[in-house]
């Protein structure tokens, strides 16, 4: 469960970074 949670967190961070670049 911890691995999945970490994965989701990373995905959100990457998404936020992508939006900032735009």
N, C-alpha and C positions, 0 to 999 in steps of 0.2 A: 504493500500500500504506500509506503514511504517513497519508493521509486516512482510510482505513478504521480504522486503529488509533486515531486521535484520536477518531473517531466512537464507537467502542466504549468508549473511556475515558470520554467524556462521558456515555454511557448508564449506565455503572456508577455514576458520581458522582451522577447524577440519581436513580438507584434507591436509593442509600445515603441521600440527603437525604430521599427520600420515606419510607423506613423510620424515619428519625429523627423525622420529623413525626408518624408514627403512634405 
